[in-house]
Amino acid sequence: MSPTKPITTQIEEAVQDIPGWSPIDQLLTLFTLAYTSADLDGDILELGSWCGRSAVALGMAAKLSGKGKVHCVDLFPEKNDWFKNEDGTYSFAVNIEGRLVGAYGEQTVWAEPYERDIAPVYERFAGTLEAFTTSISNNGLSNLVSSVKGDLMSFLKIAPKSLKVRLAFIDGDHSYEAVSNDIALIEGSLIHGGWICFDDAFSSYKGVNDAIQKHIIDSDNYEFCQQMTRKLFVARRR
Ligand SMILES: C[S@@+](CC[C@H](N)C(=O)[O-])C[C@H]1O[C@@H](n2cnc3c(N)ncnc32)[C@H](O)[C@@H]1O
């Protein structure tokens, strides 16, 4: 990475061919948190990686700071995991260790964004896991960024018992139950002084908003609770 080229430009260049929705101001905020928290103990955990846009920004911060690894957890759906609902919208379900884990069930994906943003991924790549690993290796981050196909519960089962997290980025299932459950699970590894961030906060997902309000803003366990960009919310664990 060049010390004189703006990080914003470097991130933009790194993610320019990676499908996804995370805007550059959000990626820069994630990078900055991951970089400036490098003096804390612990790794970075991302729940919800899709094709790797945010994982690349987090990986670049781990690389530049020389501190910590990035663990990425996603259901990584294949093309055949997607199905059309009766109203023409789309959802998917993936088999994880014999459990069928669904996504986009509560807030389904409309046909137009599915055809525009999701279907083309499966024309370019064998699946989203292949898209993700391509993004990571194209940016020289394979030794720092790892992926697990599963949900948070299945990841924590195989993660080292000593896992400590200095920054958790939550961008998986957006239902209230799932976000609440993910916060509770992450709290087992999130260090005091570490950061938790949420995508799609206070934008258009009631489940995400309500879970953040109850378990983060109204909780005594967190400080510096702040919406940072249009849809990225961050808080620090006391
Ligand atoms: C909006 S995308 C993530 C985008 C990514 N952070 C980026 O910057 O490009 C949401 C992701 O969450 C994943 N997902 C949904 N439910 C999940 C769950 N229960 N566990 C793990 N991943 C899940 C989906 O497979 C999808 O890849």
Ligand as a Chemical Component Dictionary entry (heavy atoms), coordinates in Angstrom:
data_LIG
# 
_chem_comp.id                   LIG 
_chem_comp.type                 NON-POLYMER 
_chem_comp.pdbx_formal_charge   0 
_chem_comp.three_letter_code    LIG 
# 
loop_
_chem_comp_atom.comp_id 
_chem_comp_atom.atom_id 
_chem_comp_atom.alt_atom_id 
_chem_comp_atom.type_symbol 
_chem_comp_atom.charge 
_chem_comp_atom.model_Cartn_x 
_chem_comp_atom.model_Cartn_y 
_chem_comp_atom.model_Cartn_z 
_chem_comp_atom.pdbx_ordinal 
LIG C1  C1  C 0  -25.553 -7.143  2.452 1  
LIG S1  S1  S 1  -24.692 -8.630  2.322 2  
LIG C2  C2  C 0  -23.105 -8.256  2.994 3  
LIG C3  C3  C 0  -22.342 -7.234  2.229 4  
LIG C4  C4  C 0  -20.885 -7.080  2.602 5  
LIG N1  N1  N 0  -20.706 -6.717  3.987 6  
LIG C5  C5  C 0  -20.207 -6.079  1.684 7  
LIG O1  O1  O 0  -19.702 -5.058  2.144 8  
LIG O2  O2  O -1 -20.223 -6.292  0.480 9  
LIG C6  C6  C 0  -25.416 -9.608  3.562 10 
LIG C7  C7  C 0  -24.789 -10.976 3.677 11 
LIG O3  O3  O 0  -25.294 -11.615 4.844 12 
LIG C8  C8  C 0  -25.305 -13.004 4.614 13 
LIG N2  N2  N 0  -26.195 -13.602 5.621 14 
LIG C9  C9  C 0  -27.530 -13.497 5.741 15 
LIG N3  N3  N 0  -27.968 -14.164 6.825 16 
LIG C10 C10 C 0  -26.862 -14.695 7.423 17 
LIG C11 C11 C 0  -26.651 -15.485 8.582 18 
LIG N4  N4  N 0  -27.659 -15.885 9.369 19 
LIG N5  N5  N 0  -25.395 -15.850 8.884 20 
LIG C12 C12 C 0  -24.350 -15.463 8.103 21 
LIG N6  N6  N 0  -24.487 -14.703 6.994 22 
LIG C13 C13 C 0  -25.735 -14.327 6.654 23 
LIG C14 C14 C 0  -25.775 -13.143 3.175 24 
LIG O4  O4  O 0  -25.362 -14.365 2.611 25 
LIG C15 C15 C 0  -25.096 -11.934 2.520 26 
LIG O5  O5  O 0  -23.899 -12.307 1.912 27 
# 
loop_
_chem_comp_bond.comp_id 
_chem_comp_bond.atom_id_1 
_chem_comp_bond.atom_id_2 
_chem_comp_bond.value_order 
_chem_comp_bond.pdbx_ordinal 
LIG C1  S1  SING 1  
LIG S1  C2  SING 2  
LIG S1  C6  SING 3  
LIG C2  C3  SING 4  
LIG C3  C4  SING 5  
LIG C4  N1  SING 6  
LIG C4  C5  SING 7  
LIG C5  O1  DOUB 8  
LIG C5  O2  SING 9  
LIG C6  C7  SING 10 
LIG C7  O3  SING 11 
LIG C7  C15 SING 12 
LIG O3  C8  SING 13 
LIG C8  N2  SING 14 
LIG C8  C14 SING 15 
LIG N2  C9  SING 16 
LIG N2  C13 SING 17 
LIG C9  N3  DOUB 18 
LIG N3  C10 SING 19 
LIG C10 C11 SING 20 
LIG C10 C13 DOUB 21 
LIG C11 N4  SING 22 
LIG C11 N5  DOUB 23 
LIG N5  C12 SING 24 
LIG C12 N6  DOUB 25 
LIG N6  C13 SING 26 
LIG C14 O4  SING 27 
LIG C14 C15 SING 28 
LIG C15 O5  SING 29 
# 
